[in-house]
Each structure stands twice: as structure tokens, then as C-alpha cells.
Amino acid sequence: MSSRPKIETDLRKAILAKPDSVLDDQDVMHALIAANERSMGANIVDLRGIAMERLEARLDRLEDTHRSVIAAAYENLAGTNQIHRAILRMLDPMEFEVFLRDLGGEVAEILRVDAISLVLESVQNDADPAVQRMGSVLTVAEPGFIDDYLSTGRANPPRQVTLRQVQNASGRVYGEAASWIRSEASLRLDLGNGRLPGMLLMGAEDPHQFSPQQGTDLLSFFASVFERSMRHWLS
């Protein structure tokens, strides 16, 4: 067999001078491995090549997982900061009417939802002038309304936080916004012993903003803080 080089002299010298540059170039290595496999013929099983392919596939999966974990961590951090900002804004007002007005205004903007509605059960009607003034945010309902709204006919007891998509949002709780609400987060509120429950609804025009597959830890924390604020106002 002839030992005469089959590549150009200058190229051969360059490779021999810096062989590490060839090893570090993924495309070049792929081309060399492919050429080696072709030279061995179709009847030869290249175990080393198979192992390398599997290692590369595993590395790609690990990199994808790494990126997904980092993205989820940043998203969770952003969500935590968002909830904290909303809570701090919610704790500012010194009067209940201002509290409700901010709830449908700046708090809703911080949470990036299109509508917020607070539902309180009561044996009395909603003819009170204060209730009527805050009608866009506050709704008074008969006892049992909240559990019926959250269960939608299911026998299971309602959870503290319910995320779901909606087709026909309730005009009673969302008012004029009901026509374009497509997903919602429903927070059931325990207002203390001797009091009927309450419910905080966050509605969104985006049908994918709230879905049952999402985590509810941050919203559960927000609901707990909101419960304590409502107990303060109701007392």
C-alpha cells in the first residue's frame, strides 16, 4: 500500500500543526466519522459510532432539560415578585372602598388580569348604596352561591384555588367583562368563624392564562393574605 498523503500538503501541515482544532470542531468530526463508517462498509457494526450517537443524544436532552429548568426558575421568580407587589399594593389603602377600587385597578394591572371580582355571600340583598357604588368589583350573592359556582355540578368539595377555562363567563360576577373572559382563577375565601365564605375571581381574555395544569402555590399564598385582609375589613 502506498503511504503517499491523499490530501494537499498545506492542509495536511495545518492539521498536524493544530490537531486539537479538528477535535474541537463538531461538524468536522461528524464528517470524519461518517467517512470512516462508509469506508468500513455496510456489513460492519461500528459500536463506537453508536455509542457516540447515544451520548450526543443524551447530551442534547440534558441541555434541553437544563434550559427548561432555568426558564421555569425565572418564571417562578417573576411570578413571586408579581404576587408580592400585588400584596403590598393591596395593603396600602386605609378605607374599604379604596381597597376595592384598587383591587379592580392597580392590583389587577400588577397581576396582569383583565378583570377582578369579589363575591361575598350574605342573607341580605345587595341594595346597600355602598355595594352599588362598588358594583364593578363587589358582588353580593345568596348563601351557597360560591360552592355551586366552583363545583359546577361536581360532588367533590371545592378547592381553595380553581383554575379553568370558561366559555360563557358569568355576567353576574364579571358584569360587562363577561363577554370576553375566557379563563379564570377562582380563590375561595374563608372569612372566619360565623361568617359566610367569599370568593375572589381573576378573569383573563387569554384562554390559556389559567388552566388546571398550572401550579397554584403562589395563588394559594395570595388567597391566604387576602383572607386576612378581608377579616380585618369585616371586623
N, C-alpha and C positions, 0 to 999 in steps of 0.2 A: 504493500500500500504506500502511496505517496504521502509524504509529510508536508508537502508544499501548502502554505496557507491558501485558503479559498476566499479570503476577504482582502480588501485593499490594505496596503501596508500602513497607511496613515491611520485608518480606522482601527487596525489591529494594535498599533502602538498606543493609541488613545485608550483602548480598553485595558491593555496590560498596565498602563500607567495609573489608571484610576478604576480598578475593578469594583470598588465599593459603590461607585456611581451607577453601575449596571445593576447591582443587587438592590439598590435603593429605589430604582425605577420600576414601579409595579407593572406598567404596560410592557416594558422591555422583557421583564421576567416572564410574563404571561406568554409573550411571543416565543421566547426560548423554550419554555416548557411545551407549548403546542408543537413547535418544530421537532422537539425530542420525541413526543408521542407519535408524530407522523413517521419519523424515521424508524421507530420500533415496529411499526406495522399494526394492523388491527387485531392480530391474534395474541398480543402481549398485554397483560393486565398491569398497568402502572399503579401499584399500590401507593407509591409516594405521591403521585399526582392526585389520586382520590383523597388521600389524607389532607393534602393541601387545600383542595376544594372545600372539604368539610370544615377545615379550620377557618378558611376565609368566610364561609357562610356563617359560621358561629360568631366570628368577629363582627360581621355586619349586623347580626341580630343583637349582639351586645351593645354596639354603638347606637342602634335604634332605640333599645331599651334605655340606655343612658340618656339620650336626648329626651325621651318621653318622661323620664323621672325628673329631669331638670325642668322641663316645661311645666309639669304638674306642680312642682315645688314653687316655681314662680307664680303660677296661677293661684295656688293656695295662699301664698303670702299676700298677693294683691287682694284676694277676697277677704282675708283677715283685716287688712288695713281699711278696706271699704266698710266692713261691719263696724270697726272701731270708730271710724269717722262719723258714721250714721248715729251710733250710740251717743257720742259726745255732743253731736248737734241736738239730739233728742232730749238730752239732759239740761240744755240751756234755758228753755222757757220757764217763767215763773207763774204763768197763768195757763189754765187748761185749754182755753180757746186758742191761744198762741201755740201751745203744744200740738193741737190737732191741725192747725193751719200749716205749721212747719212739717208735720208728718206727710201731708199731701204735697208739700212743696220741696224744700231743700233736702229733707230726708229721702224722699223718693228720687230726687236727682242724684244724690250720693250713691244710692243703691242701684241706680240705672234701671228703674222700673217705670212703667208708663202710668200706673195708677196704684194708689194705696187706699184701702177702705178698712175702717174699724167697725166691727159689728159687735154690739152689746145686747145681750138678751135682757128683757125686762117684762114684768107683768103689766106695766103701764104702756100707753101708746107713745108715739113719737111726736105728739103735738106741742111739746115743750119748745118755746121760742129758741132756746139755746141750741137744741138739737136741730131745729130747722135751719139755723144760721150756718151750722157745720154739716149740712146735708150732703155735700160732695165728698166728705171724708167719713162722717159718722152715720151709721145706720142702727136703729133700734129694732129688734126683732122679738117675736114671741118665744117663750121657753121651748127648747127642743129644736129650734131652727138650725143651730150651729152643727149639732151632731147629724141631723138629716142632710145638711149641705155637704159635710165632709164624708159621710158614709156612702152617699149616692145609692142607697138601697142595699148595701152590703151589711152582713150581720156582724162583722168584726168591729171592735171599738175603734174610733178614730185615733190616729197618731198625733203627736204634738205638731209635727210638720208633715204636710202632704204636698207633694209636687206633682203636677199633672198638666196635660194639655187639655184645652177646652174648645168646643165648637160653638156652643151657644152660652156665652157668659151671662151671669145673672144681672139683669138690669136693676134689680132691687138693691144690690150691693155696689155695683160699678156705675150705675147711672148711665149717662150718655156714652161713657167709655166702653160699655159692654159690647158694642157692635164691632170693636176691633181688638178686643182682648182674646188672645189665642193660647196663652199658658199662664199658670198662676202658681204661687206658693201660698198655702193656707197654714197659718200658725194658730193653733188652738191655745187659748189663754186661760190659765187658772187664776182667777182674781181673788182667791182667798175663801176661807170658810164663811158659809152663809151667803155667798154671792153666786149668781149665775155665771156661766162661763162667757168668755169673749172670744173673738176671732179677728186676727189681722190678715188681710188679703193683700198680696202683691201681684198685680196683673201686668202682663207684658204682651206687646203686639207680636213679638217674635215667638212662633210656636215651639222653638227649641230652647228658649231661655230657661224654662223649668221643665224637667222631665223626671219620672220616677227613678231613673238610673243614676241620678246625681246624688252626691253626698249631702247630708243635712246638718252636719255638726255645727257649722257657723250660724245657720238659721235657727237651730235649737238654742244656741247661746243668745242670739238676738231676741228670741221669743222669751227667754228667761229674764233678760234685763227689762224687756218691755212689760212683762207681767208685774215686776216690782214697781215700775214707774206708774202703771195703772192703779195698783193698790194704793200708792201714795196719793194719787189724784182723787180716787174714790173715797179715801178716808177723810 
